[in-house]
Amino acid sequence: MIPVPSSFNIAAGIPFRPKLTSRGIFYEYTDDREFFDFDEEILKDLISQGLNGQELLTEFRRLKATLPKAMDKLLELTEQEANTAQAMTREQFLKEIGL
């Protein structure tokens, strides 16, 4: 259990996965509500390609299996960018997000 500011809007009891980075600990929240559920988008794309039946099911399973690795790669690229970026002051950050 870790304390999280209420302004982050993360409900109590949401599981997380800590990851050590060169800039500290990164906590990736893994909400069971499947925030990153792309099933519908994958199916729409495959149907638009004219796939159906067993061919549709086979390709859907193949693409769905690639998502965890793609998300890990995205996280890795984000971490690399964060490691090479200049640290922002609080004032710069607030200006960046429009506050």
C-alpha positions in Angstrom: 0.0 0.0 0.0 1.3 3.4 -0.9 -0.3 6.9 -0.3 -1.5 8.6 -3.4 -2.8 12.2 -3.5 -6.6 12.3 -3.9 -6.1 14.7 -6.8 -4.8 11.8 -8.9 -8.2 10.2 -8.8 -6.9 6.7 -8.2 -9.4 4.6 -6.2 -8.2 2.8 -3.1 -7.3 -0.8 -3.6 -6.1 -0.4 -7.3 -3.2 -2.8 -7.8 0.1 -1.4 -9.1 3.4 -2.6 -10.4 6.6 -0.8 -9.1 9.5 -0.4 -11.5 12.9 1.0 -10.6 14.2 3.6 -13.0 17.3 5.7 -13.0 15.2 8.6 -11.8 13.4 6.8 -9.0 10.5 4.4 -8.7 7.8 4.4 -11.3 4.4 3.0 -10.2 2.3 1.6 -13.0 -1.3 1.2 -11.9 -3.0 -1.9 -13.2 -6.7 -1.1 -12.9 -8.8 -4.3 -13.4 -11.3 -2.3 -15.4 -9.0 -2.9 -18.4 -8.3 0.7 -19.3 -6.2 -0.5 -22.1 -8.7 -3.0 -23.6 -8.4 -2.7 -27.3 -10.5 -5.7 -28.2 -13.3 -3.8 -30.0 -10.8 -1.7 -32.0 -8.9 -4.8 -33.1 -12.1 -6.6 -34.1 -13.4 -3.5 -36.1 -10.1 -3.3 -37.9 -10.0 -7.0 -38.8 -13.6 -7.0 -39.9 -12.9 -4.0 -42.1 -10.2 -6.0 -43.7 -12.8 -8.6 -44.7 -11.8 -11.3 -42.2 -14.4 -13.6 -40.7 -14.8 -17.0 -39.2 -11.7 -18.9 -38.1 -9.4 -16.5 -39.9 -10.9 -13.6 -37.9 -10.4 -15.5 -34.6 -6.9 -16.6 -35.4 -5.8 -13.0 -36.4 -7.5 -11.5 -33.3 -5.7 -13.8 -31.0 -2.4 -13.1 -32.7 -2.8 -9.3 -32.4 -4.1 -9.4 -28.9 -1.0 -11.4 -27.8 1.3 -8.6 -29.1 -0.3 -5.9 -26.9 1.6 -6.5 -23.7 5.0 -6.3 -25.5 3.9 -3.2 -27.3 2.8 -1.5 -24.1 6.1 -2.5 -22.5 8.0 -0.9 -25.4 5.9 2.2 -25.1 6.8 2.4 -21.4 10.5 1.9 -22.2 10.5 4.7 -24.7 8.7 7.0 -22.3 11.3 6.2 -19.6 14.1 6.8 -22.1 12.6 10.2 -22.9 12.2 11.0 -19.3 15.8 10.1 -18.5 17.1 12.4 -21.2 14.7 15.3 -20.5 15.6 18.3 -18.4 13.8 18.4 -15.0 11.0 21.0 -14.9 10.3 23.3 -12.1 6.8 23.3 -10.5 6.0 26.5 -12.3 7.1 25.2 -15.7 5.1 22.1 -15.2 1.9 24.0 -14.3 2.4 26.3 -17.3 2.9 23.2 -19.5 -0.4 21.6 -18.5 -2.2 24.9 -18.7 -2.7 25.8 -15.0 
